[in-house]
Amino acid sequence: MSGTSEYIFVGVGDVHDNVDMLARIPELKDAYGIIVSGDLTNGGGPAQAGNVLNAVRSANPYVFAQLGNMDKPEVNGFLEKQGVNIHAQARPLLKDGDAPAGTRPGILGVGMSNYTPFGTPSEVSDAQLGEWLDAAYAKADGFDPLLLVVHNPPVNTKTDVAGGGHVGSQTVRAFLERTQPPVCLTGHIHESMAEDFVGKTKVINPGALRGGGYVLITVSGNGIEAELKQVR
C-alpha cells in the first residue's frame, strides 16, 4: 500500500467471545487493519482469546489488540507472543514505508480497567493506569500523530456513564488533557456508545461489539480522524 495517502482502520471493543458482528462491518475487509480496545473474552484466558484473535485475523490480518478487565491477566502475555499487543506500549501504527510524507503515526495502548464493584479478572488502581500511560508515552517520542487506545474511558464524558453516573478514570482524563492526542478509542462501558471531546481529543466508545458499534479511523497526511459507526 506504499504511496497511498489515506489508510482506514476499524476499531472495536468489548467482544466478549462474540465475533458475529465482524462479518457485518462493511469496511473491515478492505481496511488497513483492525484495533481491539479490550475485553476479547468474557472472563477467559489465552484459549478463549485465541479463538477471538483467529476470527479477527480472518476478517483482517493486520491486528492490534490488548486485554480488558474481563480478560484474565495471562491474556496479556498471549497477545504479546502473537505480536499484536499494545497494552502499556507505543508502536508504529503503519507498516514500514507506508507513513504519509512528513508523518510517523503511532499507537499507544493501555488495557485493563480501574476497580469495579464486580471483581473482574484484570482490575488495577487508577494510579496504575496513569503510570502505564506515562511510561508508554515516554516511549512514544517521535510518533506524530498518535492514536490512543485505552480500555477504561476518561471520567466525565459521554463515554463513561453507567447507572446514571460517571464511572471513568480520572488519570485517563488527566492524561488526555495534558497530551491531547487527536483520537482516543475506548470501551468498557457498554451502555455509553458515544463520541465526546476532552479538549481537542475526540473520545469514542463504540460499545460492545455485539451491539454493532465500531469506529472508522482514518490516517492521512492531515493526521488521525475518527467517526462512530453502527452496523445497520
C-alpha positions as CSV (number, residue, x, y, z in Angstrom):
1,M,0.0,0.0,0.0
2,S,3.0,2.3,-0.2
3,G,2.2,5.6,-1.8
4,T,-1.4,5.6,-0.6
5,S,-2.1,8.8,1.3
6,E,-5.0,7.6,3.4
7,Y,-5.5,4.5,5.5
8,I,-8.6,3.2,7.2
9,F,-8.6,1.2,10.5
10,V,-11.7,-0.3,12.1
11,G,-11.8,0.0,15.9
12,V,-13.9,-2.3,18.0
13,G,-14.1,-3.4,21.7
14,D,-15.8,-5.5,24.3
15,V,-16.0,-8.5,22.1
16,H,-16.7,-10.9,25.0
17,D,-16.3,-14.0,22.8
18,N,-19.0,-12.9,20.4
19,V,-17.5,-12.1,16.9
20,D,-20.7,-12.4,14.9
21,M,-20.8,-8.7,14.0
22,L,-17.4,-8.7,12.4
23,A,-18.8,-10.1,9.2
24,R,-21.3,-7.2,9.1
25,I,-18.8,-4.3,9.2
26,P,-18.7,-3.3,5.6
27,E,-15.3,-1.5,5.7
28,L,-13.4,-4.3,7.5
29,K,-12.3,-6.5,4.7
30,D,-10.6,-3.6,2.8
31,A,-9.4,-1.7,5.8
32,Y,-5.7,-1.4,6.5
33,G,-6.2,-3.0,9.9
34,I,-8.3,-3.6,13.0
35,I,-7.9,-2.4,16.5
36,V,-9.4,-4.2,19.5
37,S,-9.5,-2.0,22.6
38,G,-10.0,-4.7,25.2
39,D,-12.3,-7.5,26.6
40,L,-11.7,-10.1,23.9
41,T,-13.3,-12.7,26.2
42,N,-15.9,-12.9,28.9
43,G,-13.6,-13.9,31.8
44,G,-11.5,-16.2,29.7
45,G,-7.8,-16.9,29.2
46,P,-5.5,-17.5,26.3
47,A,-7.5,-20.2,24.7
48,Q,-10.6,-18.1,24.5
49,A,-8.6,-15.1,23.4
50,G,-7.0,-17.2,20.7
51,N,-10.4,-18.1,19.3
52,V,-11.3,-14.4,19.2
53,L,-8.0,-13.4,17.7
54,N,-8.3,-16.1,15.0
55,A,-11.7,-14.7,14.0
56,V,-10.4,-11.2,13.9
57,R,-7.4,-12.2,11.8
58,S,-9.7,-14.0,9.4
59,A,-11.6,-10.7,8.9
60,N,-8.5,-8.6,8.6
61,P,-4.9,-9.9,9.2
62,Y,-3.3,-6.7,10.5
63,V,-4.3,-6.5,14.1
64,F,-3.6,-4.5,17.3
65,A,-5.2,-5.7,20.5
66,Q,-5.0,-5.5,24.3
67,L,-6.6,-7.1,27.3
68,G,-9.6,-5.6,29.1
69,N,-10.8,-6.1,32.6
70,M,-12.8,-9.1,31.6
71,D,-9.7,-11.0,30.2
72,K,-7.5,-12.9,32.6
73,P,-4.1,-11.3,33.2
74,E,-2.3,-14.1,31.2
75,V,-4.1,-12.9,28.0
76,N,-1.5,-10.1,28.0
77,G,1.4,-12.5,27.6
78,F,-0.6,-14.4,24.9
79,L,-1.2,-11.3,22.9
80,E,2.5,-10.3,23.2
81,K,3.6,-13.7,21.8
82,Q,1.1,-13.2,19.0
83,G,2.8,-9.9,18.1
84,V,-0.4,-7.9,18.4
85,N,-0.2,-6.5,21.9
86,I,-0.4,-2.7,22.6
87,H,-1.0,-2.8,26.4
88,A,1.4,-0.3,28.0
89,Q,3.2,0.1,24.7
90,A,3.8,2.6,22.0
91,R,4.2,1.2,18.5
92,P,4.2,2.3,14.8
93,L,0.7,2.3,13.5
94,L,1.6,1.7,9.9
95,K,4.0,-0.8,8.2
96,D,7.4,0.4,7.1
97,G,7.2,2.8,4.1
98,D,3.5,3.5,4.4
99,A,3.5,6.6,6.5
100,P,2.3,9.7,4.7
101,A,5.1,12.2,3.9
102,G,6.3,14.1,7.0
103,T,4.4,11.9,9.5
104,R,5.2,8.9,11.7
105,P,1.8,7.7,13.0
106,G,1.9,5.7,16.2
107,I,-0.5,3.8,18.5
108,L,-0.3,3.8,22.3
109,G,-2.4,1.3,24.3
110,V,-3.4,0.8,27.9
111,G,-5.8,-2.1,28.8
112,M,-7.5,-3.5,31.9
113,S,-9.6,-1.1,34.0
114,N,-9.7,0.7,37.3
115,Y,-11.5,-1.1,40.2
116,T,-15.1,-2.0,39.6
117,P,-17.8,-3.4,42.1
118,F,-17.7,-6.7,40.2
119,G,-14.2,-8.0,40.9
120,T,-13.4,-8.8,37.3
121,P,-10.2,-10.6,36.4
122,S,-7.9,-7.6,35.4
123,E,-8.5,-4.6,37.5
124,V,-5.9,-2.2,38.9
125,S,-5.8,1.1,40.6
126,D,-6.5,4.3,38.7
127,A,-2.9,5.4,39.6
128,Q,-1.6,2.3,37.9
129,L,-3.4,3.2,34.7
130,G,-1.8,6.6,34.8
131,E,1.7,5.1,35.4
132,W,1.3,2.9,32.3
133,L,0.1,5.8,30.2
134,D,3.0,7.9,31.3
135,A,5.6,5.2,30.7
136,A,4.2,4.3,27.3
137,Y,4.0,8.0,26.3
138,A,7.7,8.4,27.2
139,K,8.4,5.7,24.6
140,A,6.2,7.4,22.0
141,D,8.6,10.3,21.3
142,G,8.7,10.8,17.6
143,F,5.3,9.3,16.8
144,D,3.1,12.0,15.3
145,P,0.2,11.8,15.1
146,L,-0.6,9.4,18.0
147,L,-3.7,7.2,18.4
148,L,-4.5,6.4,22.0
149,V,-6.4,3.2,22.7
150,V,-7.4,2.9,26.4
151,H,-9.9,0.4,27.5
152,N,-11.1,2.5,30.5
153,P,-12.8,5.7,29.4
154,P,-12.0,9.1,30.8
155,V,-14.3,10.3,33.6
156,N,-17.0,13.0,33.0
157,T,-17.6,12.3,29.3
158,K,-20.5,10.7,27.4
159,T,-18.3,7.6,27.1
160,D,-18.2,6.6,30.8
161,V,-21.8,6.8,32.0
162,A,-23.2,3.7,33.8
163,G,-26.2,3.6,36.0
164,G,-26.7,7.4,35.6
165,G,-23.3,8.3,36.9
166,H,-19.8,8.8,35.6
167,V,-17.5,5.9,36.4
168,G,-14.5,6.6,34.2
169,S,-10.9,7.2,35.0
170,Q,-9.5,10.4,36.5
171,T,-6.0,9.6,35.4
172,V,-7.0,8.8,31.8
173,R,-8.8,12.2,31.6
174,A,-5.8,14.0,33.1
175,F,-3.5,12.3,30.6
176,L,-5.8,13.4,27.7
177,E,-5.9,16.9,29.0
178,R,-2.1,17.0,29.1
179,T,-1.1,15.3,25.9
180,Q,-4.1,16.0,23.6
181,P,-3.8,13.1,21.1
182,P,-6.3,13.6,18.2
183,V,-8.3,10.4,18.9
184,C,-8.9,8.1,21.9
185,L,-10.6,4.8,21.2
186,T,-12.1,3.4,24.4
187,G,-14.7,1.0,25.6
188,H,-15.5,-0.9,28.9
189,I,-18.9,0.8,29.5
190,H,-21.3,-0.9,27.1
191,E,-24.2,1.4,27.6
192,S,-22.1,4.5,26.7
193,M,-21.7,4.1,23.0
194,A,-20.9,7.7,22.2
195,E,-18.5,10.4,21.0
196,D,-17.2,13.3,23.1
197,F,-14.2,15.6,23.5
198,V,-11.6,16.2,26.1
199,G,-10.1,19.4,24.9
200,K,-9.1,18.7,21.3
201,T,-9.1,14.9,21.8
202,K,-12.1,13.1,20.3
203,V,-13.0,10.2,22.6
204,I,-15.1,7.4,21.1
205,N,-16.7,4.4,22.8
206,P,-18.3,2.0,20.2
207,G,-19.9,-0.1,23.0
208,A,-20.0,-3.9,22.9
209,L,-19.3,-5.4,19.5
210,R,-22.5,-7.4,19.7
211,G,-24.4,-4.1,19.6
212,G,-22.9,-3.4,16.2
213,G,-20.9,-0.3,17.2
214,Y,-17.5,0.3,15.6
215,V,-15.1,3.2,14.8
216,L,-13.7,4.2,11.5
217,I,-10.2,5.7,12.0
218,T,-8.6,7.5,9.1
219,V,-4.9,8.1,9.0
220,S,-3.6,10.5,6.4
221,G,-1.2,13.4,5.9
222,N,-3.8,15.5,7.7
223,G,-3.5,13.5,10.9
224,I,-5.8,11.0,12.5
225,E,-9.6,11.3,12.4
226,A,-12.3,9.0,13.7
227,E,-16.1,8.5,13.4
228,L,-18.5,6.4,15.4
229,K,-20.5,4.0,13.2
230,Q,-23.0,1.2,13.7
231,V,-23.9,-1.8,11.7
232,R,-27.3,-1.4,10.0
